[in-house]
Amino acid sequence: MTSYFARPASVLIVLFARAVTAVRAIWHDGGPPQAQCIYFANHSSHGDFILVWAVLPPWLRHRTRPVAGAEYWLKSRLNRFIGRDVFDAVLIERDRDQRTSDPVTQMAGAIDAGSSLILFPEGTRNQTDKPLQPFKSGLYHLAKARPDVPMIPVWIDNLNRVMPKGEFIPIPLICTVTFGSAIHIAPEESKDMFIARSELALLALAPKHEG
């Protein structure tokens, strides 16, 4: 029954996100990628992946899966429906001691099954004054595991102002989702070098008011 409602719900969520944010996509490489890829974005709201998902063309959206925290998206029936049935999210257990699956193996498996991914290498929502929190190592390990898959930086602007922490009613503001040029890990590139390069690629897309 849930699968019956999943497609209509996804359409309604996309329409709502577009109506509230008037979101527009900015593509630096001439348009959406035609091949499978990994989008990595800044993270300031639970709605981040919805906004990225909403600006993708339908043919691309339906084969793109967000990577999200299992603890949040499985905590209620509604969350489970949205995270698992509507978005088909790759749900990662954040508590290392309680994990039953390796996150990189989960993400690599989704890629091997033909999906593109949306992930947030900061790990948790950024509630600081800095434009980015330090990246976790998962982005590096995924890049090492699937080095041929292009990784596209994505900057989400203004969504944290649309839905401030603790608020339930969104504030209508214009948002942008900016897609940068793809990067690949070099054969002998170290974790620190790749993480630093990835952070710089993402920060290069930030509007001036983001720092």
N, C-alpha and C positions, 0 to 999 in steps of 0.2 A: 504493500500500500504506500509506503514512504517513497518508493521509486516513482510511483505514479504522480506524486506531488512535487518531486524534486525539480523537474524541468520547468514547470510553471513558476515555482518559487525562485529559481535562478533568474528567470526573466524579470520578475518583479523586483528582486534585489538589485539587479543591474539598472533597471529603470529608476528605482528610488535613489541609488547612489549618483546617477547622472543628474537627476532632478535637483538634489540637494547641493551638489558640488559643482555642477556645470563643468565637470572634468573634461580636460582635453589632453590628448597624447602629443608629445613632441618626440619625433624620431630623428636621430642624428645620422642614421645610415640609409635614409631614403624610404623608410617604411618598415612594417613588421617583418621579422625574419621568416623566411619560407621553410627553414629546417628546424629541427628539434634544438632546444637551447635551455639554459638555466638562467633565469632572471634573479639577480640578487639586489635587494632594495634596503633603504633605510627604514627604521621601524619606530613609529611613535603612537600607533593606534591599533586596536583590534580590527579596524576596518581597512588596514593597509592592503592586504591581499585582495580584498573585494574591489578596491579602486583599480589596482593593476589589472585584475581579471576583467573589470568592466570596460576598459579601454581597448582590450584586445578584440580583433574581429571575431565574429562567432565561430568561424572554422578553426581559428587558432585557440580560442577560449576553451572549446570543448575537449581539447587534448592537452590542456595545461592544468597542473595540479599544484595547489599551494602546499608548503610544508609548514605545519603548525603544531603547537603544543597540545599533546593529548589531554593533559590535565584540564585545560580550559574548555576544549571542544567536546569533551566527553562528560562534562560535569552535570549536564541536564539533558532532558529529552529534546528540547528545542536546539540546544547547542549541538547535540549529536546529529540531529537532522540536517542542520546547516553545514556543519563541518564535514560530516561523513557522506551524507546522501546528496546534498546540493553541490558541494564543491569537490567531493571525492579527495579530500585533503590527505596528504601523507602525514599521519599523526605520530609525532615523536614524543617519547617519554623523556622528560627532562631530568628526572631524578635518576642519577647514575646507579644508585643502589637498588632501585626498584625496576630497572629496565628489563624487559623480556626480549628486546630486539635491538640490534646495533643500528643507530640512526643512519650512518653512511650506507650500510647494507640496504636499509629500507629505501633510501633515496636512489641509490644505484639501481635497485630493482625496478623502481618506477620508471627510470630512464630506459632501462632495458626493455620494458614493456611498451615503450613508444611515447611516453609522456614528456612534456617539458615541465619544468618546475619553477615555482616562485618561492624564494627563501629569503630569510632575514638573518644575515650573519652576525648581527649584534646579539642575537639570542633572545633578548627581552626588549620591551618597549623602552625607548629613550625618553626619560623624564628629566634629563639634565639640561643645562644651558648649552652644552656642547652640541655641534651639528651631528656628530656620530659618537657612539660608544665603541670601544675596541672590539674588533671582530673576534668571534670564537674560531676555533681551529677547524670546525666542520667544513667550511668552504674550501679550505686547502685539501682536506682529505677526500672530499668529493671530486675536486679537480684532479687529484692524483689518480683516483679510481676510474674516472671517465674523462681523460685528457682531450679527447677529440670533440667533446661537446662544448660549443661556444658558451661563454658566460657573459651575460649582458647586464651592466650596471643600470639601475633604475632609481631615479630620485622622485620621491613622492612629496609634493609641496602643499602645505596648508591644511592637511587633513587633521592634524593635532589641534588646529583652531576650530575646525568644524565640530569636532567631538572632543572637547577637553575632558581630561580625566575626572570621573565622578559625575559627569553630566549624562542625562538620558535623552535630552531633546537636542538634535543637531542644529547648529547655527549655519544657515546657508552662506557659503563662501565659495569662490572659484578656486578649484584645485587643478594642479597640473601633474602629469606623470611623464617624466623625461627619460627616454631610453638612450643610453650611450652606445659607444662602439664595443663590440665583443672583445673579450680578452681570452687568452689561453695560458695555461701554466707551461713554463719552459721545462724541458726534460730534467735539468739538474737544479731547478729553482728551489730554494729553501722555503720552509714554511713562513719564516719571518718576512722574507723578501716578497713572496706572493701575497701575503696578507696586507703588507704595506702598499703594494701596487694596487691591490683591489680597493683598499680604502681610498686611495688617491683618485682612482677612476670614478668612484662614486661621488666623492666630494667635489670633483670637477663639474658635476652636473647641478650642484646646489645653487639656487639663486643667491645673490649677494647678501640678502637679509638673513640667510641661514648661517653665515659665517664663512 
